[in-house]
């Protein structure tokens, strides 16, 4: 017989698929409601505001419950090095997690991955041919991390670029979907993404997809997949993401409309 220190819980003896099945079942109750009270396809209440940094050419702040992101646009400015000369504009993006954004240690690899994905998306959306010989500096800071940070960062950039008056093909929007078992969860929080286990995305039934989307052109400008998903599962996740993007587009347009209305009111007061 094992001593108390040597004994192991029943969890240790379960097969990996059985463990994942238990985790996935716990994400939704019997009524299909998630731990935070949302339905599987429901997006968290979102607050967005533009023009939050006076010194920047354009700026935005987005808050999806506990996920909070701020973005500042500087430029367009002339490229300082001759080696960087280009007839098309360049985007220099930087993504940083604030030291206080999460209880977990900040992952520099994740910052680099976010930077690469956002740059890829914005290069497809911004009319770089109208910004010849100049560069745009985009600084993104994730103030609070609670899931779907990449999607929130892309939308925050989109609002900041609009605030700066940068010409774009369309207003880029983004959404994240997490698949666990047979469930597809839109806009997952951090607990739903990681489920307190580092092996969550190594499972054969779990994964996550983030999509950046141009609604007017019905075009995907960036896709990031984590975990093990079949082609059919990825396609379904992308479809759910695009539906979420269309819902977020309406909120972003409302935010920009309120900003324009505020500017008009201020100009009328000056007159």
C-alpha positions as CSV (number, residue, x, y, z in Angstrom):
1,X,0.0,0.0,0.0
2,X,1.3,3.5,-0.9
3,X,1.8,6.1,1.8
4,X,-0.1,9.3,1.7
5,X,2.8,11.2,0.1
6,X,3.2,8.6,-2.6
7,X,-0.5,8.1,-3.5
8,X,-1.8,9.6,-6.7
9,X,-5.3,10.9,-7.5
10,X,-7.5,9.1,-10.0
11,X,-6.7,11.9,-12.5
12,X,-3.2,10.5,-12.9
13,X,-4.5,7.1,-14.1
14,X,-6.9,8.5,-16.7
15,X,-6.0,8.4,-20.4
16,X,-5.2,11.7,-22.0
17,X,-8.4,11.7,-24.1
18,X,-10.5,11.0,-21.0
19,X,-8.8,13.9,-19.2
20,X,-9.6,16.3,-22.1
21,X,-13.2,15.0,-22.3
22,X,-13.7,15.9,-18.6
23,X,-12.1,19.4,-19.1
24,X,-14.2,20.1,-22.2
25,X,-17.4,19.0,-20.4
26,X,-16.7,21.4,-17.6
27,X,-16.6,24.4,-20.0
28,X,-20.3,24.2,-20.6
29,X,-23.1,23.3,-18.1
30,X,-26.1,21.2,-19.0
31,X,-27.9,24.3,-20.5
32,X,-25.0,25.1,-22.8
33,X,-23.8,28.0,-20.7
34,X,-20.2,28.8,-20.2
35,X,-18.5,29.6,-16.9
36,X,-18.9,33.4,-17.3
37,X,-22.6,33.1,-18.2
38,X,-22.3,33.4,-22.0
39,X,-23.6,31.0,-24.7
40,X,-21.0,29.2,-26.8
41,X,-21.3,31.7,-29.7
42,X,-21.6,34.8,-27.6
43,X,-18.9,37.6,-27.6
44,X,-17.9,39.3,-24.4
45,X,-19.3,42.8,-23.7
46,X,-16.9,45.2,-25.5
47,X,-16.0,48.8,-24.9
48,X,-13.9,50.7,-27.5
49,X,-12.7,54.3,-27.6
50,X,-10.4,56.2,-30.1
51,X,-8.2,59.3,-29.6
52,X,-7.1,58.2,-26.1
53,X,-3.4,59.4,-26.5
54,X,-3.1,63.0,-27.5
55,X,0.6,62.8,-28.6
56,X,-0.1,60.0,-31.1
57,X,-1.3,60.5,-34.7
58,X,-4.0,58.0,-33.9
59,X,-4.8,55.8,-30.9
60,X,-7.4,53.4,-29.6
61,X,-8.4,51.5,-26.5
62,X,-10.4,48.3,-26.5
63,X,-11.7,46.4,-23.5
64,X,-13.3,42.9,-23.7
65,X,-14.2,42.4,-20.0
66,X,-10.8,41.6,-18.5
67,X,-8.8,41.7,-21.8
68,X,-7.6,45.3,-22.3
69,X,-5.5,46.6,-25.1
70,X,-4.2,50.1,-26.1
71,X,-2.6,51.0,-29.4
72,X,-0.8,54.2,-30.6
73,X,0.1,55.1,-34.2
74,X,3.1,57.4,-34.9
75,X,3.8,58.7,-38.4
76,X,3.7,58.5,-41.2
77,X,7.4,59.5,-41.0
78,X,10.3,59.4,-43.4
79,X,12.4,56.3,-43.2
80,X,15.8,57.2,-41.7
81,X,17.9,54.6,-43.5
82,X,18.5,54.6,-47.2
83,X,18.5,50.8,-47.1
84,X,14.8,51.0,-46.0
85,X,13.8,53.1,-49.0
86,X,10.7,51.7,-50.7
87,X,8.0,53.0,-53.1
88,X,5.5,51.5,-50.8
89,X,5.0,52.4,-47.2
90,X,6.3,50.1,-44.4
91,X,4.6,49.1,-41.2
92,X,6.7,48.6,-38.1
93,X,4.6,46.9,-35.4
94,X,5.5,46.2,-31.8
95,X,3.4,44.1,-29.4
96,X,4.2,44.1,-25.7
97,X,2.5,42.5,-22.7
98,X,2.5,44.9,-19.7
99,X,4.4,43.3,-16.8
100,X,1.2,43.4,-14.7
101,X,-1.0,42.0,-17.5
102,X,-1.0,38.4,-16.3
103,X,-0.1,36.3,-13.3
104,X,2.0,34.2,-15.7
105,X,5.4,35.1,-16.9
106,X,5.4,37.3,-20.1
107,X,6.2,35.1,-23.1
108,X,8.5,37.0,-25.6
109,X,7.8,34.3,-28.2
110,X,4.1,35.1,-28.0
111,X,4.8,38.8,-28.4
112,X,6.9,38.0,-31.6
113,X,4.1,35.8,-32.9
114,X,1.5,38.5,-32.4
115,X,3.7,41.1,-34.0
116,X,4.2,39.0,-37.1
117,X,0.5,38.1,-37.4
118,X,-0.7,41.7,-37.0
119,X,1.9,43.0,-39.4
120,X,0.8,40.4,-42.0
121,X,-2.9,41.5,-41.5
122,X,-2.3,45.2,-41.7
123,X,-0.1,45.0,-44.8
124,X,-3.1,43.5,-46.6
125,X,-5.5,46.1,-45.3
126,X,-3.5,49.4,-45.4
127,X,-3.1,51.1,-48.8
128,X,0.7,51.1,-48.6
129,X,1.1,52.5,-52.1
130,X,-0.4,55.7,-50.8
131,X,2.4,55.9,-48.2
132,X,5.5,55.8,-50.5
133,X,8.9,56.3,-48.9
134,X,7.4,56.5,-45.3
135,X,6.8,54.2,-42.4
136,X,4.1,53.8,-39.8
137,X,5.1,52.9,-36.2
138,X,2.4,50.9,-34.4
139,X,2.8,50.3,-30.7
140,X,0.4,47.9,-29.0
141,X,0.4,47.2,-25.3
142,X,-1.7,44.5,-23.7
143,X,-2.7,45.9,-20.4
144,X,-4.7,43.0,-19.1
145,X,-4.6,39.5,-20.4
146,X,-7.7,37.3,-20.2
147,X,-7.9,35.5,-23.5
148,X,-8.4,36.5,-27.2
149,X,-5.6,39.1,-26.9
150,X,-4.6,38.8,-30.6
151,X,-8.1,39.5,-31.9
152,X,-8.4,42.4,-29.5
153,X,-5.0,43.8,-30.6
154,X,-5.9,43.6,-34.3
155,X,-9.2,45.5,-33.8
156,X,-7.5,48.0,-31.6
157,X,-4.9,48.7,-34.4
158,X,-7.8,49.0,-36.9
159,X,-9.5,51.7,-34.8
160,X,-6.2,53.5,-34.2
161,X,-5.4,53.6,-37.9
162,X,-8.8,54.9,-38.7
163,X,-8.4,57.6,-36.0
164,X,-5.0,58.5,-37.6
165,X,-6.7,58.9,-41.0
166,X,-4.7,56.2,-42.6
167,X,-6.3,55.0,-45.8
168,X,-7.3,51.3,-45.8
169,X,-9.2,48.9,-48.1
170,X,-11.6,48.1,-45.3
171,X,-11.8,48.2,-41.5
172,X,-10.0,45.0,-40.4
173,X,-11.9,43.0,-37.7
174,X,-10.8,39.8,-35.9
175,X,-12.2,37.0,-33.8
176,X,-11.0,33.9,-32.0
177,X,-12.7,30.6,-31.6
178,X,-11.6,27.8,-29.3
179,X,-12.5,24.2,-30.0
180,X,-12.7,21.7,-27.1
181,X,-14.2,18.4,-27.8
182,X,-17.4,19.0,-29.9
183,X,-17.7,22.6,-28.6
184,X,-16.7,25.7,-30.4
185,X,-16.4,28.7,-28.1
186,X,-16.4,32.2,-29.6
187,X,-14.1,34.8,-28.0
188,X,-12.7,32.5,-25.3
189,X,-11.4,33.8,-22.0
190,X,-8.0,32.7,-20.7
191,X,-9.4,29.9,-18.6
192,X,-11.2,28.5,-21.6
193,X,-8.0,28.7,-23.8
194,X,-5.7,27.0,-21.4
195,X,-7.8,25.2,-18.9
196,X,-5.1,25.3,-16.3
197,X,-3.1,22.6,-18.1
198,X,0.0,23.2,-20.3
199,X,-1.0,20.2,-22.5
200,X,-4.3,21.6,-23.5
201,X,-3.3,22.4,-27.0
202,X,-1.4,19.1,-27.4
203,X,-4.7,17.2,-27.3
204,X,-6.1,15.6,-30.3
205,X,-9.5,17.2,-29.7
206,X,-8.5,20.8,-28.8
207,X,-7.3,23.8,-30.6
208,X,-7.8,27.5,-31.3
209,X,-8.2,29.6,-34.5
210,X,-7.8,33.4,-34.8
211,X,-9.0,35.1,-38.0
212,X,-8.4,38.7,-39.3
213,X,-11.1,39.6,-41.8
214,X,-12.0,42.3,-44.3
215,X,-15.8,42.2,-44.4
216,X,-16.4,44.3,-47.5
217,X,-14.1,42.1,-49.6
218,X,-15.0,38.9,-47.7
219,X,-11.3,38.2,-47.5
220,X,-9.2,36.6,-44.8
221,X,-6.0,38.6,-44.2
222,X,-4.5,36.5,-41.5
223,X,-5.2,33.1,-39.8
224,X,-3.4,31.7,-36.8
225,X,-4.1,28.2,-35.6
226,X,-2.9,26.6,-32.4
227,X,-3.5,22.9,-31.5
228,X,-4.4,19.9,-33.5
229,X,-7.5,20.3,-35.7
230,X,-8.6,18.6,-38.9
231,X,-9.2,20.6,-42.1
232,X,-13.0,20.3,-41.6
233,X,-12.7,21.6,-38.0
234,X,-10.5,24.5,-39.1
235,X,-13.0,25.4,-41.8
236,X,-15.9,25.4,-39.3
237,X,-13.9,27.5,-36.8
238,X,-13.1,30.0,-39.6
239,X,-16.8,30.3,-40.4
240,X,-17.7,30.9,-36.8
241,X,-14.9,33.5,-36.6
242,X,-16.1,35.4,-39.7
243,X,-19.6,35.5,-38.1
244,X,-18.1,37.0,-35.0
245,X,-16.1,39.5,-37.1
246,X,-19.3,40.8,-38.6
247,X,-20.8,41.4,-35.2
248,X,-17.6,43.2,-34.0
249,X,-17.6,45.3,-37.2
250,X,-20.9,47.0,-36.2
251,X,-19.5,47.9,-32.8
252,X,-16.3,49.3,-34.3
253,X,-18.2,51.4,-36.8
254,X,-20.4,52.8,-34.0
255,X,-17.2,53.8,-32.1
256,X,-15.8,55.7,-35.1
257,X,-19.2,57.3,-35.8
258,X,-19.3,58.6,-32.2
259,X,-15.8,60.0,-32.6
260,X,-16.7,61.8,-35.8
261,X,-19.8,63.2,-34.2
262,X,-17.8,64.5,-31.2
263,X,-15.3,66.2,-33.6
264,X,-18.2,67.9,-35.4
265,X,-19.6,69.1,-32.2
266,X,-16.2,70.5,-31.1
267,X,-15.7,72.3,-34.4
268,X,-19.2,73.9,-34.1
269,X,-18.4,75.2,-30.6
270,X,-15.1,76.7,-31.9
271,X,-17.0,78.6,-34.7
